[in-house]
Amino acid sequence: MSIRSSRALALAFVTFACFTDITAYSIAVPVLPDLSARFGASPTVIGLLFASFGVTLVTVSMPMGAISDRIGRKPPMVGGLLALAAASALFAFADSLPWLFAARLVQGASDAVTWVVGFALIADLYRPEERGRVMGLVMAGTNLAFMGGPTIGGWLYETGGIRLPFLFVAALAIAGAIAFAWLEVPGTQSEREKVPVGVVLRVPAVAICVAAVVAASATVSMLEPVLPLYLTATLGIGPARVGYLFGVGAVASTVLHPVYGAMVNRFGSRQLTAAGLVLVALLLPTLGLATSYRSAIVYYVICAAAISLIITPSLAYMAEATSSAGAGSFGVGYGLYNMAWGAGLLGGPALSGFLFERMGFGWLMLIWAPPLVSVAWLLGRVQSRFSAVEEHA
């Protein structure tokens, strides 16, 4: 086997592509508000600019997954990374708000391509008993971008002005596109039957996995606006220390993603996903028990660790679930996964803000728990022809 067709190299390139994508997303946090304000944008418009990312993320994920099942993974990965480079360059040289919105929409579409097709490629190349481990490695690598992206963006902004952060991301994206253009990957899954999207959607295991992903994504995004508000009101914790709290949680997740991935083969992706949902449901109310900054960190890190126990195993479970509909449908499966994650990101903050304002933080955490347990119960009941693999200890 030549190095160009190495599975390990493909895994490294997918990790780099996802890292670049998350860097592009998170680097915008300290930069885009100032850039858009220069063009006279109000806070509402700035919020819409950030939200526009989710529009193309949700709408492009499924079609691109289906397309990659038909034409192979390589062309979409190259095209998606080039689109990310173009979006980043557009951010750098935009001279009006419409151009910023155009760049953000393209960025969301490129995110859909990178994550959907990248994880479908991993599912193509690795056997079921290996997927949890390698997907945990990808998630650990991309978590580094969540931690470092805003810092890198702020530092580059201060060092070289508004254009430098986006040009940095564009350079990373072009490097990734060149890497995938050079890599040898299967052109199509020609030996496998192409399964229509509707058939995959009707597979119970796929539907329940989608529900678990929505639950995890909505929980993550639910905490982002309301936890800082609660900690500020009750403990007087300022933005800097809130940012540190989230950062410590991200470090814990980075360490644990590979650990959870390695556990998938022993305990089963379905069982671990269900266990993560139950743990999160039990732990969310403890966030309201914090009486000091240190205890808030402890409670949040434990919750972040439990949430990670949903994410990594569910990535492996989606491949197993879609296999029950047809082994050539990994692109459709991860298109659904990305759509579900985007739906949670859109709905979680809106619902939590509404409920927090009306019932407070403690009750919000309590009523958020039963739906998580319900999804875990459904996961415990669902069966697929891969259940024997999952049950193997």
Buried (B, 14 or more C-beta within 10 A) or exposed (E): EEEEEBBEBBBBBBBBBBBBBBBBBBBBBBBBBEBBEEBEBEEEBBEBBBBBBBBBBBBBBBBBBBBBBEEBBBBBBBBBBBBBBBBBBBBBEBEEBEBBBBBBBBBBBBBBBBBBBBBBBBBBBBEBEBBBBBBBBBBBBBBBBBBBBBBBBBBBBEEEEBBBBBBBBBBBBBBBBEBBEEBBBBEBBEEBEBBEBEEBBEBBBBBBBBBBBBBBBBBBBBBEBBBBBBBBEEBEBEEEBBEEBBBBBBBBBBEBBBBBBBBBBEBBBBBBBBBBBBBBBBBBBBBBEBEEBEBBBBBBBBBBBBBBBBBBBBBBBBBBBBBBBBBBBBBBBBBBBBBBBBBBBBBBBBBBBEBBEEEBBEBBBBEBBEBBBBBBBBBBEBEBEBBEBBEEE
